[in-house]
Amino acid sequence: MSNLSALGVPRVQLRDRLGNGIELVLVQRPLDRILAHTGYSIDDVVDNPIAKHAMIGYYKLFRQVQRGCEIVDLERQWNP
C-alpha cells in the first residue's frame, strides 16, 4: 500500500530496476506528428499551398506552446 498516492492511484517509478545504466531516449518529430494530425502527406505539403500554410500554422503553434512550457519549467526551477 506504500506505492499508492493520496488518491489511491499507484505512483509511477521512473528509476531503472535492473541498475544496468541503460537510458531510453524518445525522439520527438513534431513535423511527423503534425502531418499525422492534419492527414496530409509530405507531397501534399510540397504541392498544395493550402496544406503548406496549414502546416506552417500548426508548426508555429507547436513552437509557441513548447516555448511556453520551457518558460514555465525555468520559472519553477528559479522560484522553488
MOCORWO-V164520 format. One line per field, one symbol per residue. burial: + if it has 24 or more other C-alpha atoms within 12 Angstrom, else -. A space follows every 10 residues. Layout:
burial: ???
This chain:
burial: ---------- ---------- ---------- +--+-----+ ---------- ----+----- ---------- ----------
